[in-house]
């Protein structure tokens, strides 16, 4: 996935950590919980990005092993 998506997920994770820390420091349990939820959502999104990247890596390895290219149209090969 794109570096922009990864940066956005990391920013959301850090915002969640900051929110959770602020909630903890002020004894605001709702704010702390909201921050932890935001952090968890960002972690899940990042895990999805990593999974997509792994799938792309596997596909690239298979293409490389078969001699095909990423943009090769199988109908035009003879």
C-alpha positions as a Markdown table, in Angstrom:
| # | Residue | x | y | z |
|---|---|---|---|---|
| 1 | Unk | 0.0 | 0.0 | 0.0 |
| 2 | Unk | 0.9 | 3.6 | -0.3 |
| 3 | Unk | 3.2 | 5.4 | 2.1 |
| 4 | Unk | 0.5 | 8.0 | 2.5 |
| 5 | Unk | -1.9 | 5.4 | 4.0 |
| 6 | Unk | 0.8 | 4.1 | 6.3 |
| 7 | Unk | 1.6 | 7.6 | 7.5 |
| 8 | Unk | -2.1 | 8.4 | 8.0 |
| 9 | Unk | -2.5 | 5.2 | 10.1 |
| 10 | Unk | 0.6 | 6.0 | 12.2 |
| 11 | Unk | -0.7 | 9.5 | 12.8 |
| 12 | Unk | -4.0 | 8.1 | 13.9 |
| 13 | Unk | -2.2 | 5.7 | 16.2 |
| 14 | Unk | -0.1 | 8.5 | 17.8 |
| 15 | Unk | -3.2 | 10.7 | 18.2 |
| 16 | Unk | -4.9 | 7.8 | 20.0 |
| 17 | Unk | -1.9 | 7.3 | 22.3 |
| 18 | Unk | -1.9 | 11.0 | 23.1 |
| 19 | Unk | -5.6 | 11.0 | 23.8 |
| 20 | Unk | -5.3 | 8.0 | 26.1 |
| 21 | Unk | -2.3 | 9.5 | 27.9 |
| 22 | Unk | -4.3 | 12.8 | 28.4 |
| 23 | Unk | -7.2 | 10.8 | 29.7 |
| 24 | Unk | -5.0 | 8.9 | 32.1 |
| 25 | Unk | -3.3 | 12.0 | 33.3 |
| 26 | Unk | -6.6 | 13.8 | 34.0 |
| 27 | Unk | -8.5 | 10.8 | 35.3 |
| 28 | Unk | -10.9 | 11.1 | 32.4 |
| 29 | Unk | -11.7 | 7.4 | 31.8 |
| 30 | Unk | -13.9 | 8.2 | 28.8 |
| 31 | Unk | -11.1 | 10.1 | 27.0 |
| 32 | Unk | -8.7 | 7.4 | 27.9 |
| 33 | Unk | -11.0 | 4.7 | 26.4 |
| 34 | Unk | -11.6 | 6.8 | 23.3 |
| 35 | Unk | -7.9 | 7.1 | 22.8 |
| 36 | Unk | -7.4 | 3.4 | 23.2 |
| 37 | Unk | -10.2 | 2.7 | 20.7 |
| 38 | Unk | -8.6 | 5.1 | 18.2 |
| 39 | Unk | -5.2 | 3.5 | 18.7 |
| 40 | Unk | -6.7 | 0.0 | 18.2 |
| 41 | Unk | -8.5 | 1.0 | 15.0 |
| 42 | Unk | -5.2 | 2.4 | 13.6 |
| 43 | Unk | -3.4 | -0.9 | 14.5 |
| 44 | Unk | -6.1 | -2.9 | 12.7 |
| 45 | Unk | -5.8 | -0.7 | 9.6 |
| 46 | Unk | -2.0 | -1.1 | 9.7 |
| 47 | Unk | -2.3 | -4.9 | 10.0 |
| 48 | Unk | -4.5 | -4.8 | 6.9 |
| 49 | Unk | -2.0 | -2.7 | 5.0 |
| 50 | Unk | 0.8 | -5.2 | 6.0 |
| 51 | Unk | -1.4 | -8.1 | 4.9 |
| 52 | Unk | -1.9 | -6.5 | 1.5 |
| 53 | Unk | 1.8 | -5.8 | 1.2 |
| 54 | Unk | 2.6 | -9.5 | 2.0 |
| 55 | Unk | 0.1 | -10.6 | -0.7 |
| 56 | Unk | 1.8 | -8.3 | -3.2 |
| 57 | Unk | 5.2 | -9.8 | -2.2 |
| 58 | Unk | 3.9 | -13.3 | -2.7 |
| 59 | Unk | 2.4 | -12.4 | -6.1 |
| 60 | Unk | 5.6 | -10.8 | -7.2 |
| 61 | Unk | 7.6 | -13.8 | -6.1 |
| 62 | Unk | 5.3 | -16.1 | -8.1 |
| 63 | Unk | 5.5 | -13.9 | -11.2 |
| 64 | Unk | 9.3 | -13.8 | -10.9 |
| 65 | Unk | 9.5 | -17.6 | -10.6 |
| 66 | Unk | 7.3 | -18.1 | -13.6 |
| 67 | Unk | 9.0 | -15.5 | -15.7 |
| 68 | Unk | 5.9 | -13.4 | -16.1 |
| 69 | Unk | 5.8 | -9.7 | -15.5 |
| 70 | Unk | 3.2 | -7.7 | -13.5 |
| 71 | Unk | 1.7 | -6.1 | -16.5 |
| 72 | Unk | 1.9 | -8.9 | -18.9 |
| 73 | Unk | -1.4 | -9.8 | -20.6 |
| 74 | Unk | -1.6 | -13.6 | -20.7 |
| 75 | Unk | -3.9 | -13.5 | -23.8 |
| 76 | Unk | -1.1 | -11.9 | -25.9 |
| 77 | Unk | 1.6 | -14.3 | -25.0 |
| 78 | Unk | 2.3 | -17.1 | -27.5 |
